[in-house]
Amino acid sequence: MLLKVAPAFGLLNSHVENLGPLISDIHSHNSFVGKSGNGYVMCASKPTNRKPLTGVIFDPFEEVKKELMLVPSVPQASLARQKYADECETVINEQINVEYNVSYVYHALFAYFDRDNVALKGLAKFFKESSQEEREHAEKFMEYQNKRGGKVKLLSILMPVSEFDHVEKGDALYAMELALSLEKLTNEKLLNLHAVASRKNDAQLADFIDSEFLAEQVESIKKISEYVAQLRRVGKGHGVWHFDQMLLQEEQAA
């Protein structure tokens, strides 16, 4: 931008020395002043900030040095592991064992009700699917363990009983009460796992338990509680067969 001081400012031209303060001020704003004929030419430029940059809160090249020091160099160590406590890794492996044990009991119940001399197909199908669901939960925990950089350790599984007949309650009610107890026990173990995650400030693990298991577990407890209540009403006789048929139709509709 050029600003020319016209001859109209003759008084100022005759006393050039009076422009000293003005010119000095112009120079302080990164402008240029030069004489042109009877006047002056002023060139104004955009002011620049030559002050050093302050207030930096994140320097990635500096802060990444700490993470680089933590990257393991041995092939046996996980590269993905970050802020994953040993206690969290341990309780995950324990939960895998819980899920497999519950799955094993449900599989034994499936085998019992599928016998030719028991022949309650609805209950057999229900416990078979329950066994598969618990095994899927175990595999989901195994995948999560590997994702966080932990090591899966499969613990021993106890052999379940193979006979579920009960003199007073009958086999159907006894089996469903057993299933309700197992679901509540599994829920207790999940809550304990969530508590460990919270104590170790592992927000990601706590969110995993919340989003993948807790709501589903409450729904399972509610459903099996209703089955127990219905079986208590029908007793051990012909009503068990009707309940089994209702269960079979529900499973087929789902």
Salt bridges, closest charged atoms under 4 A:
GLU17 OE2 - HIS15 ND1 3.84
ASP25 OD1 - HIS29 ND1 3.97
GLU62 OE1 - LYS65 NZ 3.34
ASP86 OD1 - ARG81 NH2 3.11
GLU87 OE2 - ARG199 NH2 2.61
GLU87 OE1 - LYS200 NZ 3.57
GLU89 OE1 - ARG81 NH1 2.81
GLU99 OE1 - HIS137 ND1 3.65
ASP114 OD1 - LYS121 NZ 3.09
GLU129 OE2 - LYS125 NZ 2.56
GLU133 OE2 - HIS137 NE2 3.91
GLU134 OE1 - HIS137 ND1 3.79
GLU163 OE2 - ARG115 NH2 2.99
GLU177 OE1 - LYS169 NZ 2.60
GLU177 OE2 - ARG232 NH2 2.92
ASP202 OD1 - ARG148 NH1 3.10
ASP210 OD2 - HIS194 NE2 3.23
GLU212 OE1 - LYS140 NZ 3.12
GLU216 OE2 - HIS137 NE2 2.96
GLU226 OE2 - LYS222 NZ 2.22
